[in-house]
Amino acid sequence: MRNLSWHDAGTLNPAQFPAYEQAHIAQAAGGAPVLGFARLTRCALVGAFEDPRRALRLSYVKDRFPIVRRLTGGGSLSVDPDTLIAVLALPAGPYAAMAPDGLMSALAAPFLAAIRGYGIDAAFLAPNDIVVAGRKVASLFARRDGAIVLFEAVLALALDVEELLKTLRLPLEKLTEQGLLAARSRFAPLQGLVPDLDRGALCARIAAETAAALGLSPHRQSPPVAGETPCVMPDDDPPADIQAFLKTPGGVLYMDVWLGPGTTIRAARFTGGVLCLDGGLLVRLQESLVGTGMAQAESTVLVVLGNTPPDIIGVEIADLAYLGRLCAARFHISRHLGLAAATQISTFSPDRTASIETLLGRIDAVLLPYCAKPAWCKWRHRDGCPECGRCAVGEAYGLARARHLAVITITRYEHLRAVLADLKGRGARAFLGVCCTDFFLKRDYAFIEAGIPAVFLDIGGDTCYTLRQEEAAYAGRFEAEAFMDARLLGRLLDWRERLGASDA
């Protein structure tokens, strides 16, 4: 019987991890499957397609610990020596043509069996988690290039949840005792489930189960010698001229575009914590866009993808093409209002067909966030505004009322749901909403459920997400002030007027 070579590399310097992955791939390329276990000193482990500036709280990471990029896609992680990383590389064989979700489930099975051997009722939770009673035990990632499959499982033996929350750029509640308790309830570190857990025995058990699943015999060997490579640093490229985002079942995808002369795309980049198994797919899409015009972004993506579904869990051909259309739409906005304005304005079309002009022409209402009202204003936590002339929200009320548009201050999350339901019941055609991108990404289902097209204007300054106080904000108790660009809102409404919109 052929062997599955396996080893325990102990604790590595984070800078050694990329070479450690490559050593596994090289061995598998020679026809020999290999499974290795390693731990890393404190670091942030970012996914293959993640932008560290979007994934990590760089103000915290800074000089505290390095950032390392792994070869597999998916989300970023906060790891330390209490994190066990299993790296499995094998000839693709039957996994080469397997659907991404099926591959993840199949390769997760030996890890499930090993954990269940401790009397733990572990389960695979699609797309890439192992859980116990809904609490995460491990994150799973994969990549396949040619005839090789690389599968990685990151198991928390113990977990410092506070460090995790500080490291990852997640819109989580303030780091209070209650907030930390809530976050800890989402994880199930193995040493908490098995207090006398022996790491070596766990590795041997996983190796035996993996070998059995592959029809091989486990054979322990010495770990490969791994050299060091420079750790990841956020690139110093200038900000993208045009950028767009799309939340999909597989995660949030971003598209950044740098413009050349005229409407030509000089460079493009797709990023996100998506589980893209085809390591070269997003690079091919980026390269195909260089030299094309912004108006051709969507069609170019469609040509490159053809009829073959992208090897990305939860992302379809239509999603990638629509992301190209959203970028083109933002470029169109920039031609009317300037590049700076285009980064603040986005559109939401439930059926993905409406143009910015169509949406602007159909706006029946303007929704404003209470957090943009001054903290001293007695109307801050109330719907309405006396237009005293001392803040941007009052200016926005005046602009909307002058155009006979309904204007509403959203005072808490439940109020938003009620307002959207009322607008839907009254047959509203579209609305202009002012909110931060973080709120939209976390609570997009409220807008999807309402099904009303919208134009969104981003806000800046001290939002509940930058201050990690969103639970207070949802309840209407947020006290800091966000910044709303009333002048840009007015320019949007002027554009609506030029389109000959009929007031509701």
C-alpha positions as CSV (number, residue, x, y, z in Angstrom):
1,M,0.0,0.0,0.0
2,R,1.3,3.5,-0.8
3,N,2.1,5.8,2.1
4,L,0.8,9.2,3.2
5,S,3.9,10.9,4.6
6,W,3.2,13.0,7.6
7,H,5.1,15.1,10.1
8,D,4.9,17.6,12.9
9,A,7.1,20.7,12.2
10,G,6.6,22.2,15.7
11,T,6.5,26.0,15.9
12,L,7.7,27.9,12.9
13,N,8.6,31.5,12.3
14,P,5.7,33.0,10.4
15,A,8.1,34.0,7.6
16,Q,8.8,30.3,7.0
17,F,5.1,29.4,6.3
18,P,5.0,30.2,2.6
19,A,8.1,28.0,1.9
20,Y,6.5,25.3,4.1
21,E,3.4,25.3,1.9
22,Q,5.6,25.2,-1.2
23,A,7.5,22.2,0.1
24,H,4.2,20.3,0.4
25,I,3.2,21.2,-3.1
26,A,6.6,20.1,-4.5
27,Q,6.3,16.7,-2.8
28,A,2.8,16.2,-4.1
29,A,3.9,17.2,-7.6
30,G,6.2,14.2,-7.5
31,G,3.2,12.0,-6.8
32,A,3.6,11.7,-3.1
33,P,0.8,13.0,-0.8
34,V,2.0,14.7,2.3
35,L,0.4,16.0,5.5
36,G,2.1,18.3,7.8
37,F,1.3,20.0,11.1
38,A,2.8,23.3,12.2
39,R,2.2,26.1,14.7
40,L,3.2,29.7,14.1
41,T,4.4,32.4,16.5
42,R,1.9,35.3,16.8
43,C,0.9,36.6,13.4
44,A,-2.0,37.5,11.1
45,L,-2.6,34.9,8.4
46,V,-4.3,36.5,5.5
47,G,-6.1,34.6,2.7
48,A,-4.6,34.4,-0.8
49,F,-6.9,37.1,-2.2
50,E,-7.4,39.3,0.8
51,D,-6.4,43.0,0.9
52,P,-4.8,43.4,4.4
53,R,-6.0,47.0,4.5
54,R,-9.6,45.7,4.3
55,A,-9.1,42.5,6.3
56,L,-7.0,43.6,9.2
57,R,-7.1,46.4,11.8
58,L,-3.7,47.7,10.7
59,S,-3.6,50.4,13.4
60,Y,-3.4,47.5,15.9
61,V,-1.3,45.0,14.0
62,K,1.4,47.6,13.0
63,D,4.7,46.6,14.6
64,R,3.2,44.1,17.0
65,F,3.5,41.0,14.8
66,P,3.9,40.1,11.1
67,I,1.4,39.5,8.4
68,V,1.7,36.3,6.4
69,R,-0.2,35.4,3.2
70,R,-1.2,31.7,2.8
71,L,-1.7,30.1,-0.6
72,T,-5.4,29.2,0.0
73,G,-8.3,31.6,-0.3
74,G,-10.8,32.4,2.4
75,G,-10.8,34.8,5.3
76,S,-7.9,36.1,7.4
77,L,-7.1,34.7,10.8
78,S,-5.3,35.6,14.0
79,V,-3.0,32.8,15.0
80,D,-0.4,32.0,17.7
81,P,1.3,28.8,19.1
82,D,-2.1,27.7,20.4
83,T,-3.3,27.3,16.8
84,L,-2.6,24.1,15.0
85,I,-2.4,24.3,11.2
86,A,-2.7,21.2,9.1
87,V,-1.4,21.3,5.5
88,L,-2.3,18.5,3.2
89,A,-1.0,18.4,-0.4
90,L,-1.9,15.5,-2.8
91,P,-2.2,14.7,-6.4
92,A,-5.7,16.0,-7.5
93,G,-6.9,12.7,-8.8
94,P,-10.7,12.4,-8.2
95,Y,-10.7,15.9,-6.6
96,A,-9.7,17.7,-9.8
97,A,-13.2,17.9,-11.2
98,M,-15.1,17.8,-7.9
99,A,-17.4,20.7,-7.2
100,P,-15.8,23.1,-4.7
101,D,-18.4,22.5,-1.9
102,G,-18.1,18.7,-2.4
103,L,-14.3,18.9,-2.2
104,M,-14.4,20.8,1.0
105,S,-16.8,18.3,2.6
106,A,-14.8,15.3,1.4
107,L,-11.4,16.5,2.7
108,A,-13.0,17.7,5.9
109,A,-14.3,14.2,6.7
110,P,-11.0,12.8,8.2
111,F,-10.7,15.8,10.5
112,L,-14.2,15.3,11.6
113,A,-13.6,11.6,12.3
114,A,-10.5,12.5,14.4
115,I,-12.3,15.0,16.5
116,R,-15.3,12.7,17.0
117,G,-12.8,10.1,18.3
118,Y,-12.6,12.2,21.4
119,G,-16.4,11.8,22.0
120,I,-17.1,15.3,20.5
121,D,-20.1,15.6,18.2
122,A,-18.4,17.7,15.5
123,A,-20.0,18.5,12.2
124,F,-19.0,20.1,8.9
125,L,-20.8,23.5,8.4
126,A,-20.7,24.6,4.8
127,P,-18.8,26.2,3.3
128,N,-15.6,25.8,5.4
129,D,-16.1,25.3,9.1
130,I,-16.0,22.4,11.6
131,V,-18.4,23.2,14.5
132,V,-19.6,21.7,17.7
133,A,-23.1,22.8,18.7
134,G,-22.8,25.7,16.3
135,R,-19.5,26.9,17.8
136,K,-16.4,27.0,15.5
137,V,-13.6,24.5,16.1
138,A,-11.7,24.8,12.8
139,S,-11.6,26.8,9.5
140,L,-10.9,24.9,6.3
141,F,-9.4,26.2,3.1
142,A,-8.3,24.7,-0.3
143,R,-6.7,25.4,-3.6
144,R,-6.1,23.4,-6.7
145,D,-3.6,24.2,-9.4
146,G,-3.2,21.8,-12.2
147,A,-2.8,18.3,-10.8
148,I,-2.3,19.4,-7.2
149,V,-4.8,20.0,-4.3
150,L,-3.7,22.0,-1.3
151,F,-6.0,21.6,1.7
152,E,-5.5,23.5,5.0
153,A,-7.3,23.1,8.3
154,V,-6.7,25.7,11.1
155,L,-7.7,24.3,14.5
156,A,-7.9,26.4,17.6
157,L,-6.5,24.5,20.5
158,A,-6.9,27.6,22.7
159,L,-8.1,31.0,21.6
160,D,-7.5,34.6,22.7
161,V,-10.7,36.1,21.5
162,E,-9.8,39.7,22.5
163,E,-6.6,39.5,20.3
164,L,-8.7,38.1,17.4
165,L,-11.2,41.0,17.7
166,K,-8.4,43.6,17.8
167,T,-6.5,42.0,14.8
168,L,-9.3,41.5,12.3
169,R,-11.1,44.4,10.8
170,L,-14.5,43.2,11.7
171,P,-17.6,45.4,12.5
172,L,-17.9,43.9,16.0
173,E,-19.3,45.5,19.1
174,K,-17.1,47.4,21.5
175,L,-14.7,45.2,23.4
176,T,-16.7,45.2,26.6
177,E,-16.9,42.2,29.0
178,Q,-20.4,41.4,27.6
179,G,-19.1,41.7,24.0
180,L,-16.2,39.4,24.7
181,L,-18.5,36.8,26.3
182,A,-20.7,36.9,23.2
183,A,-17.7,36.5,20.9
184,R,-16.3,33.6,22.9
185,S,-19.6,31.8,22.7
186,R,-19.0,31.5,18.9
187,F,-15.8,29.4,19.3
188,A,-15.1,26.0,20.8
189,P,-11.3,25.6,21.2
190,L,-10.3,21.9,21.4
191,Q,-8.5,22.2,24.7
192,G,-11.8,23.5,26.2
193,L,-13.6,20.4,24.9
194,V,-10.8,18.0,25.8
195,P,-8.8,19.4,28.8
196,D,-6.1,16.8,28.7
197,L,-5.7,17.0,24.9
198,D,-2.3,15.8,23.7
199,R,-1.3,17.7,20.5
200,G,1.0,14.9,19.3
201,A,-1.7,12.3,19.7
202,L,-4.2,14.6,17.9
203,C,-1.9,15.0,14.9
204,A,-1.3,11.2,14.7
205,R,-5.1,10.6,14.9
206,I,-5.8,13.1,12.0
207,A,-2.9,11.5,10.0
208,A,-4.4,8.0,10.5
209,E,-7.9,9.1,9.5
210,T,-6.7,11.1,6.5
211,A,-4.6,8.1,5.3
212,A,-7.5,5.8,5.7
213,A,-9.8,8.1,3.7
214,L,-7.3,8.2,0.9
215,G,-6.7,4.5,0.9
216,L,-3.1,5.0,2.1
217,S,-0.9,4.0,5.0
218,P,0.3,6.7,7.4
219,H,4.1,7.0,7.5
220,R,5.8,9.5,9.7
221,Q,8.8,11.4,8.3
222,S,11.0,14.4,9.2
223,P,9.5,17.8,8.4
224,P,10.9,19.7,5.3
225,V,13.5,22.4,5.7
226,A,11.6,25.7,5.2
227,G,13.4,28.9,4.4
228,E,12.1,32.4,5.2
229,T,10.4,34.8,2.8
230,P,9.5,38.4,3.4
231,C,6.2,38.9,5.2
232,V,3.3,40.6,3.6
233,M,3.1,44.4,3.9
234,P,0.1,46.4,2.7
235,D,1.0,47.6,-0.7
236,D,1.8,51.3,-1.2
237,D,-0.1,51.6,-4.5
238,P,-2.1,54.8,-4.8
239,P,-5.8,54.4,-4.0
240,A,-7.8,52.9,-6.8
241,D,-9.5,55.4,-9.1
242,I,-12.7,53.3,-9.2
243,Q,-13.7,50.6,-6.7
244,A,-16.9,48.6,-6.2
245,F,-17.9,45.8,-3.8
246,L,-20.5,43.0,-4.0
247,K,-21.7,40.8,-1.1
248,T,-22.3,37.3,-2.3
249,P,-23.1,34.0,-0.5
250,G,-19.4,33.3,-0.8
251,G,-18.2,36.5,0.8
252,V,-17.6,40.1,-0.1
253,L,-15.7,40.6,-3.4
254,Y,-14.0,43.9,-4.2
255,M,-12.9,45.2,-7.6
256,D,-10.4,48.0,-7.8
257,V,-9.5,49.8,-11.0
258,W,-6.7,52.2,-11.9
259,L,-7.3,54.3,-15.0
260,G,-5.0,55.1,-17.8
261,P,-5.7,57.7,-20.5
262,G,-9.4,58.4,-21.2
263,T,-11.6,55.5,-20.1
264,T,-8.8,52.8,-20.4
265,I,-8.2,50.4,-17.5
266,R,-4.5,50.6,-16.6
267,A,-4.7,48.0,-13.8
268,A,-7.4,46.0,-12.1
269,R,-7.5,43.9,-8.9
270,F,-10.1,41.5,-7.4
271,T,-9.8,40.9,-3.6
272,G,-11.9,39.4,-0.9
273,G,-12.1,36.6,1.6
274,V,-13.7,34.3,-0.9
275,L,-12.9,30.6,-1.2
276,C,-11.5,30.6,-4.7
277,L,-10.0,27.2,-5.4
278,D,-8.6,28.1,-8.7
279,G,-5.4,30.0,-7.7
280,G,-5.1,31.8,-11.0
281,L,-8.6,32.7,-11.9
282,L,-8.8,36.2,-10.4
283,V,-5.3,37.0,-11.8
284,R,-6.5,36.0,-15.3
285,L,-9.6,38.2,-14.9
286,Q,-7.4,41.1,-13.8
287,E,-5.0,40.7,-16.7
288,S,-7.9,40.5,-19.2
289,L,-9.2,43.9,-18.1
290,V,-5.9,45.8,-18.7
291,G,-6.2,48.0,-21.8
292,T,-9.9,47.6,-22.1
293,G,-12.4,50.5,-21.6
294,M,-14.5,50.8,-18.4
295,A,-17.7,50.2,-20.4
296,Q,-16.4,46.8,-21.5
297,A,-15.5,45.6,-18.0
298,E,-18.6,43.4,-17.7
299,S,-18.5,41.9,-21.1
300,T,-14.7,41.2,-20.8
301,V,-15.3,39.2,-17.6
302,L,-18.0,37.2,-19.3
303,V,-15.8,36.4,-22.2
304,V,-13.0,35.2,-20.0
305,L,-15.3,33.0,-17.8
306,G,-17.2,31.6,-20.7
307,N,-19.8,29.0,-19.6
308,T,-17.5,27.4,-17.0
309,P,-18.7,28.2,-13.4
310,P,-15.9,30.0,-11.4
311,D,-14.1,27.7,-9.0
312,I,-15.3,29.8,-6.1
313,I,-17.7,28.7,-3.4
314,G,-20.8,30.9,-3.3
315,V,-19.8,33.0,-6.3
316,E,-21.4,32.7,-9.8
317,I,-20.4,34.0,-13.2
318,A,-23.2,36.6,-12.9
319,D,-21.6,37.9,-9.7
320,L,-18.2,38.6,-11.2
321,A,-19.8,40.1,-14.3
322,Y,-22.0,42.3,-12.2
323,L,-19.0,43.5,-10.2
324,G,-17.6,44.7,-13.5
325,R,-20.9,46.5,-14.2
326,L,-20.8,48.2,-10.7
327,C,-17.3,49.5,-11.4
328,A,-18.5,50.8,-14.8
329,A,-21.5,52.5,-13.0
330,R,-19.2,54.2,-10.5
331,F,-17.0,55.4,-13.4
332,H,-20.1,56.8,-15.0
333,I,-20.9,58.6,-11.8
334,S,-17.4,60.0,-11.7
335,R,-18.0,61.5,-15.2
336,H,-20.9,63.5,-13.7
337,L,-19.7,64.2,-10.2
338,G,-16.0,63.5,-10.1
339,L,-13.8,60.6,-9.0
340,A,-14.0,61.5,-5.3
341,A,-17.8,61.4,-5.4
342,A,-17.8,58.0,-7.2
343,T,-16.1,56.4,-4.2
344,Q,-19.0,57.6,-1.9
345,I,-22.0,56.6,-4.1
346,S,-23.2,53.1,-4.8
347,T,-26.4,51.6,-6.3
348,F,-28.6,48.7,-5.1
349,S,-30.8,47.1,-7.8
350,P,-32.5,43.9,-6.6
351,D,-32.7,42.5,-10.1
352,R,-29.3,44.0,-11.1
353,T,-30.7,45.8,-14.1
354,A,-31.3,49.4,-13.1
355,S,-28.8,52.2,-14.1
356,I,-27.9,55.1,-11.9
357,E,-30.1,57.4,-14.0
358,T,-33.0,55.0,-13.7
359,L,-32.7,54.8,-9.9
360,L,-32.2,58.6,-9.5
361,G,-35.3,59.2,-11.6
362,R,-37.4,56.9,-9.4
363,I,-36.4,58.2,-5.9
364,D,-39.4,58.8,-3.7
365,A,-37.8,59.2,-0.3
366,V,-34.6,60.1,1.4
367,L,-33.4,58.1,4.5
368,L,-30.9,59.7,6.8
369,P,-29.0,58.2,9.8
370,Y,-29.5,59.8,13.2
371,C,-25.7,59.4,13.9
372,A,-25.1,62.3,11.4
373,K,-27.1,64.7,13.6
374,P,-25.0,66.7,16.2
375,A,-24.8,65.1,19.6
376,W,-26.3,68.3,21.1
377,C,-29.4,68.3,18.9
378,K,-32.6,67.4,20.7
379,W,-33.8,65.9,17.4
380,R,-30.8,63.5,17.2
381,H,-32.8,60.4,18.4
382,R,-36.1,61.5,16.8
383,D,-37.4,61.5,13.3
384,G,-37.7,64.9,11.9
385,C,-35.7,68.2,11.8
386,P,-36.6,71.9,12.3
387,E,-33.9,72.9,9.8
388,C,-32.1,75.3,12.2
389,G,-29.3,75.6,9.7
390,R,-26.6,74.3,12.1
391,C,-25.8,70.9,10.6
392,A,-25.6,68.9,7.4
393,V,-28.7,66.8,8.2
394,G,-30.8,70.0,8.3
395,E,-29.5,71.0,4.9
396,A,-30.4,67.5,3.6
397,Y,-33.9,67.9,4.9
398,G,-34.2,71.2,3.1
399,L,-32.9,69.8,-0.1
400,A,-35.4,66.8,0.0
401,R,-38.4,68.8,1.1
402,A,-37.8,71.4,-1.7
403,R,-38.2,68.6,-4.1
404,H,-41.3,67.2,-2.4
405,L,-39.5,64.1,-1.3
406,A,-40.4,62.2,1.9
407,V,-37.4,62.5,4.3
408,I,-37.0,60.3,7.3
409,T,-34.3,60.0,10.1
410,I,-33.7,56.4,10.9
411,T,-33.4,56.2,14.7
412,R,-32.6,52.5,15.3
413,Y,-32.4,49.3,13.3
414,E,-36.0,48.3,14.1
415,H,-37.1,51.7,12.8
416,L,-35.3,51.0,9.5
417,R,-37.1,47.7,9.1
418,A,-40.4,49.4,9.7
419,V,-39.7,52.3,7.3
420,L,-38.6,49.9,4.6
421,A,-41.7,47.9,5.1
422,D,-43.9,51.0,4.9
423,L,-42.1,52.2,1.7
424,K,-42.6,48.8,0.1
425,G,-46.3,48.8,1.1
426,R,-46.8,52.3,-0.4
427,G,-45.2,51.1,-3.7
428,A,-42.0,53.3,-3.4
429,R,-40.0,53.0,-6.6
430,A,-36.6,53.8,-5.1
431,F,-35.0,55.7,-2.2
432,L,-31.8,57.6,-1.5
433,G,-30.2,56.2,1.6
434,V,-27.3,57.7,3.6
435,C,-25.3,55.0,5.5
436,C,-21.8,53.7,5.9
437,T,-20.6,50.8,3.8
438,D,-20.0,48.7,6.9
439,F,-23.6,48.9,7.9
440,F,-24.8,47.9,4.4
441,L,-22.5,44.9,4.3
442,K,-23.6,43.7,7.7
443,R,-27.3,44.4,7.4
444,D,-27.8,44.1,3.7
445,Y,-30.5,41.5,4.2
446,A,-32.8,44.2,5.4
447,F,-32.6,46.0,2.0
448,I,-32.7,42.7,0.1
449,E,-35.9,41.7,2.0
450,A,-37.5,45.0,1.2
451,G,-36.6,44.7,-2.4
452,I,-36.6,48.4,-3.1
453,P,-33.9,49.8,-5.4
454,A,-31.7,52.4,-3.9
455,V,-28.8,54.9,-4.3
456,F,-26.6,54.9,-1.3
457,L,-24.4,57.8,-0.2
458,D,-21.6,56.7,2.2
459,I,-20.8,58.6,5.4
460,G,-17.5,59.1,7.1
461,G,-16.0,60.3,10.4
462,D,-16.8,58.5,13.6
463,T,-19.2,55.8,12.7
464,C,-20.3,53.1,15.1
465,Y,-18.2,50.6,13.2
466,T,-14.9,52.6,13.4
467,L,-15.6,53.0,17.1
468,R,-16.9,49.4,17.5
469,Q,-20.2,50.6,19.1
470,E,-22.6,49.2,16.6
471,E,-24.8,47.4,19.1
472,A,-25.4,50.7,20.8
473,A,-26.1,52.3,17.4
474,Y,-28.6,49.6,16.4
475,A,-30.5,50.4,19.6
476,G,-30.3,54.1,19.0
477,R,-27.8,54.9,21.8
478,F,-24.7,55.9,19.7
479,E,-23.4,59.3,20.7
480,A,-20.5,60.1,18.4
481,E,-21.1,62.1,15.2
482,A,-20.6,60.8,11.6
483,F,-20.0,63.1,8.7
484,M,-22.5,63.4,5.9
485,D,-21.7,65.3,2.7
486,A,-24.9,67.3,2.2
487,R,-23.3,69.1,-0.8
488,L,-22.9,65.8,-2.6
489,L,-26.4,64.8,-1.7
490,G,-27.6,68.0,-3.2
491,R,-25.7,67.3,-6.4
492,L,-27.3,63.9,-6.6
493,L,-30.7,65.4,-6.3
494,D,-29.8,68.0,-8.9
495,W,-28.9,65.2,-11.3
496,R,-32.2,63.7,-10.5
497,E,-33.9,67.0,-11.5
498,R,-32.0,67.1,-14.7
499,L,-33.4,63.7,-15.6
500,G,-36.9,65.1,-15.3
501,A,-37.9,63.0,-12.4
502,S,-41.5,63.1,-11.3
503,D,-41.8,63.8,-7.6
504,A,-43.8,61.4,-5.5
